[in-house]
Amino acid sequence: MIEDCTAIILAGGESKRMGRDKANLLLDGQTLLQHVIATMQQVFPRIIISVREPRPEIALPQVCDAPDVHGPLAGVIAALAQIQTPWAFIVACDMPFVRPALIETLGEYRAGHQAVVPVVQGHAQSLAAFYASSVPDVIRAHLARGGKNSLRATFEHLRIRYVDETELLQADPALRSFFDVDTPQDLSLAMRARAPLKSS
């Protein structure tokens, strides 16, 4: 267990490309959200679900989007503001193949940084990444300056330890952790358990 960290699962997206709520899509008899929760429970003692509005079917603690922030960062800011630990691991509910070994590998690089971000196919992955509890202040300052409303856009303001593929492959040889179910075609691939390498 990574005791000084809270897992934050983002489950408040609009799912425009999927056309329906991704959190409740079924994969091998469980919802995508249930898959991610099960993995997070192997690694973290505390889990928060970030939602746009309360989900009665979820027994875990939930945090609704920050009312004064619009767009993708609303849920991130609200959830980070609620944690009681110095770190959070942020993952999306549509990433059912995240491996505990990969999470543990990333967690080893936190010292001296505000974020630990994996890099896959040359692209920094804003999810399946660690963030310090101080990050909401950085995000709000970024937005106040008119910065783009995305987690990746805040990276230039953070002390980040990037973890490249050579380091990631030791924990996840196929890098399946970064497969996200964005479209019906992605769900079909996931069901066939042949998820290809794909950036979030």
N, C-alpha and C positions, 0 to 999 in steps of 0.2 A: 504493500500500500504506500502511496505517496501522501503522507499525512498532512503536509503543509499546503495542500492544493485542493481546490474544489473543481469538479467537472461541471461545465456549463454546456448544455445541449440546446442548440438553437432549433426551435420548432415553431417559428412564427412567420416563416416566409410565405409569399403569396402563391408559390408553386405554379407560376404562369406557364412554364414550358411543359409541365406535367399535365396541367389542366384539372388537377384535383389535389387534395391535401396529401402531401408526401408522407407525413408522419404516420398516417394510418394505412399506408399501402402494405400489403402482405407479402412476405418473403419467407418461404419454408414454414408457414404456419404462425409466424410472428410478424408484428408490424415492424417497419423500419425503425421506428422509435424504440421499440422494445429490444431490438437487436443492439442498438447503440447503448441503451441503458444497461443491458447485461454486461457489455464490455467495460463500461465505465465503473460498474460495481466491482469488477475484478481489480481495479487499480486505485480508485479513490474512495475515501470514507464518506464524502459528501457530494451530492449531485443536485444541481438546480436546472430546471427546464425553463428556457426563455420562450415566452409565448406572446402573441398579440393580445389574446384574451384568454381567460381561464379555460382549461380543458378538464372537465369533470372526470374523465376516465383515467387521469394520471394521479397516482397517489403521492408522488414525490413533490417536494417544494417547487412552486412555480413563481416566476417573476414576469409581470407584463411589461411591455415596451415603455420606455421613458416617455412621458407625455409631452415633454418639451423638445423632443428630437424626432425627426421624421426619417424614414428610409431604413436602410440595412443596419445602421449603427444604433438604432433605438433599443433593440433588444440586448445588444452587447453592453451598452452603457448601463442599462437598468440591472442586468444580471451581475456585472462586475461590482456595482455599487452595493450589492447585497452580500457579497461573500465575506466571511470572517477569517479567511486564510490569506497569506501573502501572495499566493499564486492561484491562477485559474488555468484550466485546460479547456479550450473552446473547440467544440466539434459540432457538426451539423447532424440533424436527425436523418439525413439521407446518405450517410456514410456508414453503411452496415458492416464493412469489412475492416474497420480499424483494429489493429492488433495491439494487445497489451504490451508486447515486447517493444514495439515501435514507440509507444507512449513513454515507456520507461527509459528508452534510449534518449529521446528528446529531453526528458526531465533531468538528465545528467549534465546538461549544458547551461543550466539557469544562472549559476553564480555570476554576479557582476553585470547581468543584463536585465532588460525590461521585457524581453520577449525571446522565445526560441521558436524559430520558423523553419519548417522543412522547405527544401527546394527540389521540385520534380520537373524534369525536362526543361530546366532553365527558368521555371516559374516559381516564385515564392508562393507558398500555400498559406493563406491567411487563416484557414481552419485546420484542425488537427494540430494546433500550436499552443504553446504556453504563453500566458501574459501575466505580468505583475499587477497587483491590485492598484498601483498608481496610474495605470494606463487610462482610466476614464478621464482624469484631469487633462492628459495629453490629447485625448480625442476631442474633448470639449473645446480646448484651445484651438485645435486644428479647424474645427467647424466654425468657430467664431471668426477665424481669419478667412472664411469663405472656401475652405478646403472641400474636396470631393467627399461625398458621403459613402465611404467604403473603408473597411478595415485596412486593406492593403495601402490605401492612400496615406495612412498615418505613419507608415513605416519609417519615412525619412525623419520623423521626430522622435523615434525610439532607439534605445540601445539594443540592437538585435544580434543574436547569435544565429546565423543561418546554418542549417545542417544540410549538406548536399547529398546526392544520391549514393555516393560511395559509402557514406556513413549509414544511411537509411537502409540500404540493401542487406546489411548484416542482420537487421531485425525483421525485415519484411522483404524477402527475396523477390517477390513479384510486384511490390509496391501497391498491393491491392487496397491498402489503407486509404488511399487517396481517390478511390473510385466513388463518385457520387451519383446518385440516381436522380437525374434531372428530367429525363424524358421517358415516355413509354418504352422506347427502344432500350434505354439504359436498364429499365426494370426487367425487360426480357433477357438481357445479357446477365443480369444478376441472378435471375432464376435458373439460368443454365450454368451458373457458377463458373463462367469464363470471363469475368470482368477484366477488361484490358486496362493498361496504364492510362490514366486520364487525369488532367489537372483540374482542381476544384475551381 
